[in-house]
Amino acid sequence: MRPQRLLITGAAGRLGSHLRQGLKPHVAAMRLSDIAPMAPAGVGEEVVSCDLADKPAVGRLVAGCDAVVHLGGIPNEQPFERIVEANIKGVVHLYEAARRHGVRRLVYASSNHVVGFHRQGEVLGTDCERRPDGFYGLSKSFGEDVARLYFDRWGIESACLRIGSCVAQPSDRRMLHTWLSHRDLNELVRCCLAAPSLGFRILWGVSAHRDPWWRDEAAASLGFHPADSSEPHRERLERLPPLDASDPARLYQGGAFVKMGPFEDGW
Ligand SMILES: NC(=O)c1ccc[n+]([C@@H]2O[C@H](COP(=O)([O-])OP(=O)(O)OC[C@H]3O[C@@H](n4cnc5c(N)ncnc54)[C@H](O)[C@@H]3O)[C@@H](O)[C@H]2O)c1
């Protein structure tokens, strides 16, 4: 399908800024939303300020859109009270608004931190046990369940992208396995929006690496074939000093996220 009006939440953010440019040729019009300031609207764009925790505002935001790329929210480990507003309430508000306004398809930015307590080197399929590595990972796991519920109950299609490390260039040894290039992110989201039928599916958001931790042969059926790999960066990254062998950030797929917190404020 070619979206007639695509809503991107979190459009002011790192990934949102890339997808704002990259998806433009593939949609008729875009509504760009964030709680943070955004560049002014260009041709075919609307810019709407909205807090995802504000239910009526999210309802107004979604009205008139036929597809959503949901990137908005807290993108790292933080106290639960912060996560709950943007990531837990936010994702429910968004899917409820999608149901009310007849949106048929969403692409949800989930995260590798849904499976962060699997060991590094283990190779996971998309049906592996979820082992969130903190409140952030828990919130993304919850978001995946919300997406599943709205498909089972209301037939709203979703792709949940368990994004690895989406940055311009990989910058540590872990990213030899977790890096997702901006080009591959764009292509993955484009494929999810364009597929004639999507259903509910979980996909790894990762480029094509020599020793992958995550595998999903089914992604190719969507037409997604990653163009980038961490291999050209290997020599540079392997020159970096390794973490201590007992460091949890070296043992678990979630890296440094597995040792963040606890957050002791508010007691
Ligand atoms: N960058 C990565 O490597 C990566 C990896 C895994 C998952 N993700 C997910 O992808 C999405 C985008 O990540 P990013 O790296 O661009 O993060 P980012 O922080 O740059 O962008 C997120 C945006 O969400 C907005 N936001 C936060 N709270 C909000 C609220 N209550 N209401 C409305 N907007 C709000 C922020 O202002 C920000 O612009 C996030 O959901 C993140 O969890 C990113």
The ligand as an SDF file (V2000), in Angstrom:
LIG
                    3D

 44 48  0  0  0  0  0  0  0  0999 V2000
   18.3940    4.7150   17.7740 N   0  0  0  0  0  0  0  0  0  0  0  0
   18.4350    3.3990   17.9870 C   0  0  0  0  0  0  0  0  0  0  0  0
   19.4700    2.7620   17.7550 O   0  0  0  0  0  0  0  0  0  0  0  0
   17.2250    2.6540   18.5120 C   0  0  0  0  0  0  0  0  0  0  0  0
   17.3790    1.3160   18.8850 C   0  0  0  0  0  0  0  0  0  0  0  0
   16.2610    0.6130   19.3320 C   0  0  0  0  0  0  0  0  0  0  0  0
   15.0290    1.2310   19.3640 C   0  0  0  0  0  0  0  0  0  0  0  0
   14.9060    2.5480   19.0150 N   0  0  0  0  0  0  0  0  0  0  0  0
   13.5970    3.1840   19.1240 C   0  0  0  0  0  0  0  0  0  0  0  0
   13.3740    3.9790   17.9740 O   0  0  0  0  0  0  0  0  0  0  0  0
   12.6570    5.1500   18.3430 C   0  0  0  0  0  0  0  0  0  0  0  0
   13.4120    6.3920   17.8820 C   0  0  0  0  0  0  0  0  0  0  0  0
   14.6750    6.3860   18.4910 O   0  0  0  0  0  0  0  0  0  0  0  0
   15.6830    7.6200   18.3590 P   0  0  0  0  0  0  0  0  0  0  0  0
   17.0400    7.0560   18.5140 O   0  0  0  0  0  0  0  0  0  0  0  0
   15.3330    8.4170   17.1640 O   0  0  0  0  0  0  0  0  0  0  0  0
   15.3400    8.4090   19.7060 O   0  0  0  0  0  0  0  0  0  0  0  0
   15.1410    9.9980   19.8890 P   0  0  0  0  0  0  0  0  0  0  0  0
   15.1440   10.2410   21.3650 O   0  0  0  0  0  0  0  0  0  0  0  0
   16.1110   10.7500   19.0590 O   0  0  0  0  0  0  0  0  0  0  0  0
   13.6780   10.2100   19.3150 O   0  0  0  0  0  0  0  0  0  0  0  0
   12.5170    9.9500   20.0730 C   0  0  0  0  0  0  0  0  0  0  0  0
   11.6170   11.1680   19.9900 C   0  0  0  0  0  0  0  0  0  0  0  0
   10.4620   10.9060   20.7960 O   0  0  0  0  0  0  0  0  0  0  0  0
   10.0900   12.1430   21.3570 C   0  0  0  0  0  0  0  0  0  0  0  0
    9.2910   11.9280   22.5820 N   0  0  0  0  0  0  0  0  0  0  0  0
    9.7280   11.5410   23.8000 C   0  0  0  0  0  0  0  0  0  0  0  0
    8.7100   11.5410   24.6710 N   0  0  0  0  0  0  0  0  0  0  0  0
    7.6160   11.9490   23.9870 C   0  0  0  0  0  0  0  0  0  0  0  0
    6.2680   12.1680   24.3450 C   0  0  0  0  0  0  0  0  0  0  0  0
    5.8180   11.9700   25.6040 N   0  0  0  0  0  0  0  0  0  0  0  0
    5.4200   12.5910   23.3950 N   0  0  0  0  0  0  0  0  0  0  0  0
    5.8420   12.8120   22.1250 C   0  0  0  0  0  0  0  0  0  0  0  0
    7.1100   12.6330   21.7070 N   0  0  0  0  0  0  0  0  0  0  0  0
    7.9830   12.2060   22.6480 C   0  0  0  0  0  0  0  0  0  0  0  0
   11.3960   12.8590   21.6680 C   0  0  0  0  0  0  0  0  0  0  0  0
   11.2160   14.2650   21.7540 O   0  0  0  0  0  0  0  0  0  0  0  0
   12.2790   12.4370   20.5070 C   0  0  0  0  0  0  0  0  0  0  0  0
   12.3270   13.4200   19.4850 O   0  0  0  0  0  0  0  0  0  0  0  0
   12.4500    5.0970   19.8450 C   0  0  0  0  0  0  0  0  0  0  0  0
   11.1690    4.5870   20.1210 O   0  0  0  0  0  0  0  0  0  0  0  0
   13.5170    4.1250   20.3100 C   0  0  0  0  0  0  0  0  0  0  0  0
   13.1320    3.4660   21.4980 O   0  0  0  0  0  0  0  0  0  0  0  0
   15.9840    3.2760   18.6000 C   0  0  0  0  0  0  0  0  0  0  0  0
  1  2  1  0
  2  3  2  0
  2  4  1  0
  4  5  1  0
  4 44  2  0
  5  6  2  0
  6  7  1  0
  7  8  2  0
  8  9  1  0
  8 44  1  0
  9 10  1  0
  9 42  1  0
 10 11  1  0
 11 12  1  0
 11 40  1  0
 12 13  1  0
 13 14  1  0
 14 15  2  0
 14 16  1  0
 14 17  1  0
 17 18  1  0
 18 19  2  0
 18 20  1  0
 18 21  1  0
 21 22  1  0
 22 23  1  0
 23 24  1  0
 23 38  1  0
 24 25  1  0
 25 26  1  0
 25 36  1  0
 26 27  1  0
 26 35  1  0
 27 28  2  0
 28 29  1  0
 29 30  1  0
 29 35  2  0
 30 31  1  0
 30 32  2  0
 32 33  1  0
 33 34  2  0
 34 35  1  0
 36 37  1  0
 36 38  1  0
 38 39  1  0
 40 41  1  0
 40 42  1  0
 42 43  1  0
M  CHG  2   8   1  16  -1
M  END
$$$$
